[in-house]
Amino acid sequence: MDVNIDLPNLLIVGAAKSGTTSLHNYLKQHPEIFMTEHKEPHFLINSQIGESRIHNAVLTLDEYKRMFKTKNIYKYKGESSVLYLAFPDFSIKSIKKYLPADVKIIIMLRNPVERAFSGYLHNLRYNPSENLSFEEAIESSEYRYHNQMDITPDTRYLYIGEYYCQVQAFIEKFKENVHIIFYDDYVNNIDLCLDNVFDFLEIEKMKIDTSKRHMQGGWIFKYRFMRDFLIPGNRLKFLIKNILPNRRLRKWLRKRIMNLSTVKSPELSIAMRDKLRNYYREDILNLGRLLDRDLGSWINKN
């Protein structure tokens, strides 16, 4: 019989904006898997990168253990923190220190050009500290990170997509306990990807309801003052909840406010796309050789 472990033996470590939120929630449906309610605690790297950098960070071991307290017995207890991949030296050291030796690691990888722009749009939606154009944010990303001690590593748009050394470090340390998912495969055939995860975890395959979408993008606020007013502390949700007791009316009002306050996300310019392709070219080629995968579509123009 499985023991009721109080620390995770399953991690989704990144990369950010590669489908990790949906995978986290889909795995919750499997009866042999417990995934935490609090996604992205980042406990394993918080003390090293700076405790004020991560929103809702989990800072103590006791607090981290409480996330996994359950009455039921599970074969796997897991959490997802997308910046573990970007900081392999810190996260691997903490994994070795705190977690079971047979911990399973899932890595999700997306075209780093698309990932960088998607990460920027995410911050443009939710992060009041992001007030630059994409071009400006790319140019200043490392300077901002190293000179503003409270800025999130999510703004390191280029660095986060430099997968080769990150993935190599995890494979070297955890070998067959690492499972790679490519975002394109995940989008094109999510059921097959989930079956492959269940094979990797050596648990029974089952049908997962993937109809619900998580962290959908495609929009930004029309005006930054609207974002800065509505997003911190989820003020929109708090405001509506205090105005309307009826849940259905609250949902309608929130949707109405969002429709009036938002517009479709801008497109990535051809010039920036080409610039990013050139930036990542060598890293992508090295990653392809490491994983024995043709990643030419990440580099080549359509």
Protein Blocks (a to p, Z undefined) as FASTA:
>chain_A
ZZddfbdfbdcebdehihpmmmmmmmmmpmkbccdfbghkllmmmmmnopklpghiafbf
klmmmmmgcfbdcfbdcdddfklmmmmmlmmmmmmmmmcfklccddddddfklmmmmmmm
mmmmmmmklccdfklmmmmmmmmmmmmmkbcfklmmmlmmmmmlmmmmmmmmnmmmpccd
dfklmmmmmmlmmmmmmmmnopacddddfkbcghiehiacfblklmmmmmnoplmlmmmm
mmpmblklmmmmmmmmmmmmpccdddddfklmmmmmmmmmmmmmmmmmmnopafklmmmc
ZZ
